[in-house]
Amino acid sequence: MRTLSDIGEKEAVRRFTMQLKQRGDVIAGPGDDCAIVRSPNDSVNDWLYTSDAVIEGRHFGADTAMNEVGHKALGRVLSDIAAMGGEPDWCLIDLVATGEETVEDMDALYRAIADRADEAGLSVVGGDLARGPCLELHVFAAGHLPQGTAIMRSGAQPGDILYVSGTLGGSIRGKHLTFEPRLREGQWLRERAWATAMIDVTDGLYSDLCQLSEMSGVGADIAAGAIPISAAATEAPTTPLQAALCDGEDYELLFTVPPGKQSEFETSWKSTFELTATPIGKITDIGNGICVVDQNGDSIILDNQGYDHFAGNRNGQP
């Protein structure tokens, strides 16, 4: 009998979600960074829903400072909302604890959650508390945006320019705990209608590009020399390029812009943000697949292709 480890995370998700029926008010169900729901009583907004977990021993270590755990727990769902161009509103947090945690540590955890919520304009409105074998936080969040404006994974077209914000790779050296969700950048991309498709980089650049490409029905060429590699990636056990392509938990935005808007977009981005947005390739026809090419145009073979919870490959994640 096959196990989840036999089939891997993506096949498991596909099998689970194909059994779920959606109501007529669901604009987008499983498969994007957030689900999108439209209420018949609201003619203005679409509503975004997402959830994520952080688990001791998987997403953070036993010696991780509690303020960093809280920062990460809320940041993960905020990054999902950012990837749709949305604005966060509310969240629920289910806390699983062993019972041996100190009150002081739990106070630090929730102070960090409260601070991050305040920064994002989000309210924590409830949740649950239960005992378990290790510390876990399961966060459910809701946000909104104007109807029909969500930037989904499915909008990329051949010829679009592929961009990524910030730098990539080596997140296990600290960024996976201290990252900033790109809420302002995502909202700006949506408000200015720059991006045709978008996803946040959580499983690794290559893996997340595969998801975007699959949803859009396109291929992509990545120029290896254009990828913005972080300083931390140079300390990775793999090559810096491999780390930038396949390490998880960078929480940057990967998005596409039509070629006719490239020059105007780049000028406008640079005048708005200190954060970089680097063109790393272009969208191609689906038959071309995903290709990483060197300066000579030759394909680069990757040792792995990103993070999978059930495949046994860590790829730089904690």
Stockholm file with secondary structure:
# STOCKHOLM 1.0

chainA/1-318         MRTLSDIGEKEAVRRFTMQLKQRGDVIAGPGDDCAIVRSPNDSVNDWLYTSDAVIEGRHFGADTAMNEVGHKALGRVLSDIAAMGGEPDWCLIDLVATGEETVEDMDALYRAIADRADEAGLSVVGGDLARGPCLELHVFAAGHLPQGTAIMRSGAQPGDILYVSGTLGGSIRGKHLTFEPRLREGQWLRERAWATAMIDVTDGLYSDLCQLSEMSGVGADIAAGAIPISAAATEAPTTPLQAALCDGEDYELLFTVPPGKQSEFETSWKSTFELTATPIGKITDIGNGICVVDQNGDSIILDNQGYDHFAGNRNGQP
#=GR chainA/1-318 SS CCCHHHHCHHHHHHHHHTTCCCCTTEEECTTSSSEEECCTTCSSEEEEEEEEEEEBTTTBCTTSCHHHHHHHHHHHHHHHHHTTTCEEEEEEEEEEECSCSCHHHHHHHHHHHHHHHHHHTCEEEEEEEEECSSCEEEEEEEEEEETTCCCCTTCCCTTCEEEEESCBSCGGGTHHHHCCCCHHHHHHHHHTTCCSEEEECSSCHHHHHHHHHHHHTCEEEEEGGGSCBCTGGGGSSSCHHHHHHHCCCCCCEEEEECGGGHHHHHHHHHHHCSSCEEEEEEEECGGGCEEEECTTSCBCCCSCCSCBTTTTBCTTCC
#=GC SS_cons         CCCHHHHCHHHHHHHHHTTCCCCTTEEECTTSSSEEECCTTCSSEEEEEEEEEEEBTTTBCTTSCHHHHHHHHHHHHHHHHHTTTCEEEEEEEEEEECSCSCHHHHHHHHHHHHHHHHHHTCEEEEEEEEECSSCEEEEEEEEEEETTCCCCTTCCCTTCEEEEESCBSCGGGTHHHHCCCCHHHHHHHHHTTCCSEEEECSSCHHHHHHHHHHHHTCEEEEEGGGSCBCTGGGGSSSCHHHHHHHCCCCCCEEEEECGGGHHHHHHHHHHHCSSCEEEEEEEECGGGCEEEECTTSCBCCCSCCSCBTTTTBCTTCC
//
